[in-house]
Amino acid sequence: MIVQNMHDALSDVLGAIDARALFSVRFAASGPWSVAFPAPSYLKFNAVRRGAAWIIEDGAAPRRVEAGDCLVVSGRSFTLCSDPKVPSVPASKVFANAGLDVTIGDGSDFVLLGGSVNLDTVDGSLLTDALPPLVVIKSDDAGPIGWLLEQLDREWNGTAPGSRVACNDLLRLTFIYVLRAYLAQDRAQHPGWLAGLADNRLAPALRAIHADPAHPWTVETLARLVGQSRSTFAERFKVTVGASPMDYLVRWRMRIAAARLRRGEEPLPRIAQSLGYASDSAFAAAFRRVLMESPARYRSIHRASGAGAR
């Protein structure tokens, strides 16, 4: 039997923020059209299945997207259109009472499959902050994404039992492959942990932190792990990830702790010990420094508000 080690930083983060992709709409259009979308609460994930269109972020130049391209939009309003000169119509009007299948004209020119990536209402910014407002993965860089989209088409157009669940699962898998493609481009210049994973000189350190957050890591041990001097490693990490190595370690530990506090009844001493803290007071001090609340109060607030519920 072959046992594969699936423990990696990307999986850890997606699990911590409870990322779930939900298929939401099939959009088809023909003729002149333009739809203005509000900024998504977290992430919008779209795949162009036929034709081509323009996507325009607020304050940015139009970008051409074509069949096979995938788009991830976070935190910014955008317009999707056949021509940037066409006056836009709010998405709320276009999609009002339209269900899961929206068509403008006869829908023969352009087809888009759309979904949303729902995240933990508290920790979702861990992903959205690590991505630029718009990620476009061109079909040439998509790899196996094309096959996944073909299966998504089949499930959408078919009548087999469980098709809705299959669409959601395929969309989630496609989203993960899009993140991989983004990392593989080696131009993830938006500071954050994703940029760190895209940097071969930092990725081993990030993987080590995520594989064993309770380990007593130091800048020196992490620098040796990646074969760099302490100062070179620390500077590169800070510029690329946006935090010092030790600050990132502590913040990741506290994100793990916060998620466990919101979602369960695990005793505080057990959480503290599992994250490498020899005393409850040391853990509480670190938690308060990062989350601005004591662990007990944090649990009480978020359990009462239901913020950790899914």
PESULRA-V968498 format. One record per residue. PHI is phi in whole degrees, 0 to 359 (999 if undefined). D_FIRST is the distance of its C-alpha to the first C-alpha in Angstrom with 2 decimals. Layout:
BEGIN
phi: [PHI,PHI]
d_first: [D_FIRST,D_FIRST]
END
This chain:
BEGIN
phi: [999,260,253,263,280,265,279,212,297,297,297,300,292,298,288,295,265,54,291,226,268,235,293,239,197,246,244,233,209,212,72,283,204,200,236,262,256,288,299,290,299,230,232,253,234,228,229,278,257,208,78,211,203,248,243,233,277,302,79,240,288,301,236,275,236,227,306,96,282,239,234,236,241,224,69,214,290,206,237,245,206,281,204,302,277,284,300,272,243,302,300,300,281,295,261,298,57,263,70,263,226,243,228,250,67,268,70,271,269,216,225,230,258,237,204,236,252,278,235,308,295,260,259,299,296,302,270,297,288,272,249,292,302,223,246,243,255,287,302,294,258,278,59,287,299,302,297,298,292,297,294,297,302,298,294,296,274,269,235,293,302,80,295,297,295,299,299,297,293,294,294,297,295,297,299,297,293,295,298,298,297,298,294,292,291,56,220,283,277,288,302,153,294,295,297,296,293,281,260,299,274,240,306,300,292,296,297,295,299,287,291,213,294,279,296,283,294,232,299,297,292,291,296,297,300,257,70,232,289,302,291,296,297,299,293,296,298,297,292,279,270,90,205,290,303,288,294,297,302,296,294,293,302,288,294,299,298,298,297,291,293,288,255,205,245,300,298,301,300,292,297,300,296,292,256,93,261,285,224,296,291,294,296,297,294,294,296,294,294,271,260,65,216,289,304,295,292,301,300,298,295,282,290,293,277,76,295,269,285,237]
d_first: [0.00,3.81,6.43,9.76,12.96,15.31,18.17,21.09,24.82,25.24,22.78,24.51,27.92,27.21,25.84,28.82,31.34,29.71,30.01,30.15,31.20,33.60,34.95,38.72,40.77,41.34,44.42,46.39,49.71,52.39,55.72,56.59,54.58,53.58,51.70,51.83,48.88,49.24,46.97,43.72,43.02,39.67,38.02,38.85,36.31,37.69,36.73,39.50,38.90,42.28,45.31,46.13,47.77,48.84,47.43,49.86,49.09,52.07,53.84,51.62,52.29,50.94,47.62,46.86,43.63,42.63,40.27,36.64,37.50,35.98,38.04,37.37,40.58,41.00,44.16,46.75,48.73,48.54,50.15,48.59,51.20,52.28,54.87,55.55,59.20,58.56,59.50,56.52,56.15,54.33,50.91,52.11,54.62,52.39,49.61,51.93,51.15,49.18,45.90,42.77,44.49,47.33,49.43,52.36,54.53,52.77,49.52,49.29,49.16,46.39,43.30,41.20,38.24,38.45,36.64,36.70,34.16,35.07,34.50,35.15,38.94,39.21,36.50,36.28,38.48,35.62,34.45,37.85,39.46,36.83,37.56,40.80,42.77,41.65,38.54,38.74,35.80,37.27,35.66,35.36,33.10,31.09,28.21,26.01,28.42,30.58,27.97,27.36,31.13,31.51,29.16,31.19,34.32,33.10,32.21,35.55,37.56,35.79,36.36,32.95,32.24,30.55,31.73,32.97,29.68,27.93,30.58,29.99,26.22,26.81,29.53,27.43,24.74,27.64,29.19,26.17,26.24,29.97,29.53,27.16,29.81,32.47,30.74,30.19,33.94,34.59,37.69,36.70,40.01,40.26,39.87,36.95,33.32,32.35,34.71,33.11,29.64,31.33,32.78,30.55,32.81,32.17,28.71,26.94,29.37,28.83,25.04,25.60,28.05,25.82,22.76,25.04,28.40,29.48,29.51,33.12,33.00,36.19,37.45,37.44,33.78,32.70,35.10,33.73,30.19,31.43,33.87,37.07,40.15,40.52,43.33,41.81,38.54,40.39,42.75,40.15,38.01,41.12,42.32,39.02,37.56,40.95,40.49,40.32,36.96,37.96,39.39,36.21,34.17,36.60,36.80,33.03,32.93,35.80,34.24,31.23,33.77,35.97,33.26,32.30,36.02,36.66,33.80,33.67,35.61,33.68,36.24,37.49,36.95,33.23,32.95,35.07,33.11,29.71,31.22,32.63,36.15,37.71,40.41,40.94,44.02,42.24,39.68,42.55,44.55,41.76,41.11,44.83,45.21,42.59,43.08,46.76,46.22,45.24,41.79,43.55,45.92,43.23,41.25,44.48,45.57,42.39,41.56,45.16,45.13,41.78,40.72,37.14,36.80,34.84]
END
